[in-house]
Amino acid sequence: MCFCRGSAAGVGMDVYEVRGHLDVIAEELTASEEEEEAAFVMVQDSADVSTLAGAQQMKEQLSRSRSKLSQKIVQMENFASNLEEIFITVEENFGRQEQNLEQHYNEVLQTLSQRNEARAVALDEQKNRKLECLYGQLLRCGRTLDASKELIESAQELHRRPDKHAFLQAVMPIMKRVEQFSREEADLKLGVSLDFEVLTTDLSDVRQMMESINVLPAPSAPVMNPQIANSATDTSLHVCWSLFSDDTVEFYELYCRLISDDCTMETPQEVSQLKVKETHCTVSDLLPNAQYELWVTATNTTGISPASERAVYMTVPSPPVLKPRQCVSSLDAALIRWDSGNTNPVESYTLEFHRTHADGGCSATESVVAIPSCECLVQLQPWKHYIIHIRAVNIGGPSDRSEPITVSTTGTFFHLLEDTAHPSLSLSADGLTMFYLDEDLPISHMTFSDNTFNRCVAVLGDLVPIRGQYYWEIDMDESAEFRVGVAYEDTQRNSYLGGNNTSWCMRHILTPSRHKYEFLHNGWTPDIRITVQPLRIGVFLDYTRGILSFYNAALRQHLYTFSCQFLHYVQPCFALDNPGALTLCTGLTAPPHVTQP
């Protein structure tokens, strides 16, 4: 054994020397290449064109030869690295086999010692039984001798009596006792055998242990394979491992433990255990989008292998949840929003969409991949209807599809943003109607945030953030005093719409004499008279032309147009200056009299 170790170490040193020689050769090749380049420069300075062409050809040929030699050096270095790993493996295997051999022999000796002790105990029990039997027989023999001696002494004493009359009276009982004693046969045979019983011992298990020493070593440690794509679901993992040896294995034991990011957990997660025959296993009843630590051992009749290195696998996420109320679209784009649907973060999301046709068919599915957050702006074709799905993706693979939503590009679709609404406003369940109730709500009962309007009873809408054309209409009560238009997303929440330079709106004021209309921006309005009260107002926004126009939708009458090159994206805005209601109408096709210049 010492010889083997020394030989392995010696060969290991030879490998290091080979690698050292290879490094020296590589350095010499590099230096040679630099010298040849310098020499080639000198030849270029002094030789003619034909000489230079020949030198160039020789240089290219030499370069190709050097390249081949470099490749061989790389191959030799790789081979040397493999040899080093093999030598290390041989040493590890030798140590393990030596340990297994010693363990096996200790087990054999222990078993033989136990068998020897059992036989010695049985032999001692036989001896005790024999001695007890002989001792009892000896006691009985002694009692018989004592009785015989007593009877002889009594007869002799009677025989010496001189009175014949007394002799005759006493002799009859003595003679009866002598006759009775003589009729009894003495037990003169040994009650036990002097030979000891030969005990047989079953040594088949020892023989099996000895055979296992020579034939079947304990397995080497298995190697966990990395997780492959699409090998997981949201509740299961397909785990694979390998055994890089010819070891015989009866079964494997796979261990699995949840990796928790909860720092408040003081106790480690419970370890589950599975017994399998193959080098792969599906672990079920797991949590979605969670990391699990896995390791495996191999077992045969000789023993259990060391545990493998631990690998981390991950279940795929749960399907995201689309938020239809927060999805908006225009003629050529849509902004899709969703909730992750998972407690832990995911790597990315994939948006899948396909067009639907009037005959019930659909186009091929298209995808937008590697979306980092829970929203995506996707370019679409106008005048179409689309089915949208979302998948969450992590290292384990993509989740199942989310529930679908339908998105149309036949007009402008959006909803009112509840998080911007003044506390006095109420919004309908569909997010398209705002109510200002006829009751005074105390300031102490109002809850404001940085995003809510706190002075003007207003709310913003949500448009797709692209510079295109948008059209929507608003229905209002005849007595409603309102402001409708557009504003920058960061417009001041403590000022009135139209009273600053970040909002443009049409205002209706109900006076005792007439309906007054203003078209406000930065607190200024032109002097415009509208004779017919519009109860349905159309709003047209065109970024390209830089206009915001208002129309009496019922009469197709143009009311006013702001001309402005908007520096940022704007959002629809709506306000009520007295109790009433406004209803938003979206998804409408802009009429020709609106879109034509």
Secondary structure, DSSP 8 states (H G I E B T S, - for coil): -HHHHHHHHHHHHHHHHHHHHHHHHHHHHHHHHHHHHHHHHHHHHHS-HHHHHHHHHHHHHHHHHHHHHHHHHHHHHHHHHHHHHHHHHHHHHHHHHHHHHHHHHHHHHHHHHHHHHHHHHHHHHHHHHHHHHHHHHHHHHHHHHHHHHHHHHHHHHHHT-S-HHHHHHHHHHHHHHHHHHHHS----S-SS-SS--------HHHHHHHHHHHH-------EE----TT-B-SS-EEEEEE--S----SEEEEEEEEE---TT--S---EEEEEESSSEEEE-S--TT-EEEEEEEEE-SS-B------EEEE------EE-GGG-EE-SSEEEEEEE---SS--SEEEEEEEEB-TTS-B---EEEEEE-SSEEEEE--TT-EEEEEEEEEETTEE------EEEE-SS-B--B-GGGS-TTEEE-TTS-EEEE-SS---GGG----TTS-SSS-EEEB---SSSSEEEEEEEE-TT--EEEEEEETT--TTS-TTSSTTEEEEEEEE-SS-EEEEEEETTB------SS--SEEEEEEETTTTEEEEEETTTTEEEEEEE---SS-EEEEEEESSSEEEEEE-S----HHHH--
